[in-house]
Amino acid sequence: MSRSTNAKYDPITNEVANDYIKKLYSDAKQRIGHIPNLYSYMANAPHMLEAYMKSDALFRQHAPFSVDEIETIYLSISVENGCHYCSAQHGCRSVC
C-alpha cells in the first residue's frame, strides 16, 4: 500500500537549531565529517534523527561486514526505495 503526503518540511540549519539538534549535528560532524542533508530534514523530528544516528552507528560498529559491504547494503536499500539522493551518496562512497 502506498502512502502519499503533502507535508512539506524545511531543513533545520545549525543557525536555527535548538541545543538538542546542535548536539546531534556536532556528533554527526565528528563521526562522519559533515552533516548530511537528510539529517537536516530529519531534525524536524529530532528524536527520529537521534534514533537513526544511533541505529546506524550500532550497525556499523557490530555488523559482520566490511565498510565497503555496509555501503553496498545501504546502496541496495536506496535503489530499492527509489531514493536517487541516497543512491548517489552511497554509490559514490562505494567507488569514489
Secondary structure as UniProt FT lines:
FT   TURN            14..16
FT   HELIX           19..32
FT   HELIX           37..42
FT   TURN            43..44
FT   HELIX           46..62
FT   HELIX           67..81
FT   HELIX           84..95
//
